[in-house]
Every structure is written in structure tokens, then in C-alpha cells.
Amino acid sequence: MFNFSFSSNAFRYFSLTDAMRALSAMGYKGIEIMADIPHAYPPYLEGKDILRIKADLSAHGMEAANINAFTLCALGDTYHPSWIEKRADKRDARINHTLNSIELAAKLGAGTVSTEPGGPLAGMGKEEGILLFRAGLKEVEDLARDRNIKVLIEPEPGLLIETSGDFIDLFSTLPEDVFGLNFDIGHFFCVGEDIPALIRELKPIIHHFHIEDMPATREHLHLLPGEGAINFESVFEAIFDSGYSGYLTVEIYTYEDSPLEAARTALLRLTKIAEDVLGKKVLHG
């Protein structure tokens, strides 16, 4: 019922091949592949590189749980170029990156591509930002539908789309066969949401989860599960009740200096919580 994967963005000092090897040995069945330097920035990948990634996935018995197209450090940084840059060429760079990531997802057998929720407003009005974001998403809609890839928006504190309300307002104008939600539990915790209730409410449009802990202060700081204030048992109960059967990706890029230890510890802790929740569900019917 609970399938765990790990995001390669914590393995910036490792090759993607080495990250897969290590994660598979720990027991992870999936890996979220960062569509950026140093792992899988699409313009840097040739046909042989795609074949190597597919061979590595097969050799280690892993699946591409998601293609993470949030960052664009190859051309900028974590948030830029965004969907809502004032310059059209910068917006086009984000659109092209997403199109390339959709193609990558199709080639690697991933069903989803996650992206940033617009970007930082940086002096721009929210209404203008929403209009630019919708226009950009429209540019990737046809290819995503043709390749049968879901483009998942990931709300984040401090960006255009922060809360569930922001997301629902935007999503009401988007085609559900193409777009959906990348549910980052830590991000929703930071903005004061009731995470279990939200999972149950939005279950039809959740197509991937990011899992990490956050401080009790609700500061946006990705922590190992168990190091912060999130009640993972209640979260896992809600995920179980929702019927979700996809991957829960641990995203703790903040541990890039010790990703092996962090990945191993996260899996042990989350597996224990998942087993406890499943045991209670079986016991109580």
C-alpha cells in the first residue's frame, strides 16, 4: 500500500547511476529523477544516456517515480526561470524545460512531471502572475496529453500558489486529464493546512506525494521524518483511506552532505510508521 521512493535531488554529489545503486540496496523501489544538472537535464541527454538510465532502473529493480522539473539550475537557480518571469524569453525557457521533461518522463516510463507553482512574484501582482502561469501551462497541455503524462503543480510557501485554496482556484480552470497536484506534505504544513483532511478532500487529483518533516515553527526547512512536528501516522492513515497506491517520495535535498545516511534513516522510520498504520487498519477492519 505504501510505496517509497527517494528524490535524486539529495544526491547532487553522486551520479544518477550511483544514487540508484545505493537506494536500491536500501530497499527503495522508486527514484524521483531530477530533470536538472547534475542528473538528467534533458538538453544534455543523448539517446545513449536515456538508454543507460533505463538500463540502470531495470538492473536495480526500480521505477522512475516522478520526473522533478521544479528546479532549473542549468539556466538559473531553484526558482528561476519561472513560469511568471517578466521577460518572455525567460518564461519560454521554463515552458521548454517542461516540454523536454514531459518527453523524458515518457521515455523513462514515469507517469508524472512535477513543476513549480508559478514562481516568486518578485513585485508582480498575483492576478498578473496567475494569467502568465495559465498561459504557460496551456503551452505544455497538448504534449502532455499526447504522451499521457500528468503535469503536477507543487504548491510552496512564498511562491505564486501557496495554499490549497490557491491551488483549487487555479485547478478549476485546468483540464483534469492533464494537470494534477504534487502533494508536498511539508509545504502544506508550513502554511497551516490540516494535512489529513486535505488528503481526503483532494484525493481524486493527487498523483504524487513528497514526504519530509518540518519544524514546529512552520519554517520551510526540509527535515528527516521524525525530526520535526508532522504527525506522520495521521498522514499515512489519510493516504491509506484515500486509496492512493502510487509513490511517496522522500524529498530531503537539505541532506545533500549525507544523503546515504538520510535516505536509510528515512526509509526505516517511514516503514515502521507504515507498518503500524497498516496493522491498525487490519486489526480494526
Secondary structure, 3 states (H helix, E strand, C coil): CCEEEEEHHHCCCCCHHHHHHHHHHHCCCEEEEECCCCCCCHHHCCHHHHHHHHHHHHHCCCEEEEEECCCCCCCCCCCCCCCCCCCHHHHHHHHHHHHHHHHHHHHHCCCEEEECCCCCCCCCCHHHHHHHHHHHHHHHHHHHHHHCCEEEECCCCCCCCCCHHHHHHHHCCCCCCCEEEEEEHHHHHHCCCCHHHHHHHHHHHEEEEEECECCCCCCCCCECCCCCCCCHHHHHHHHHHHCCCCEEEECCHHHCCCHHHHHHHHHHHHHHHHHHHHHHHHHHC
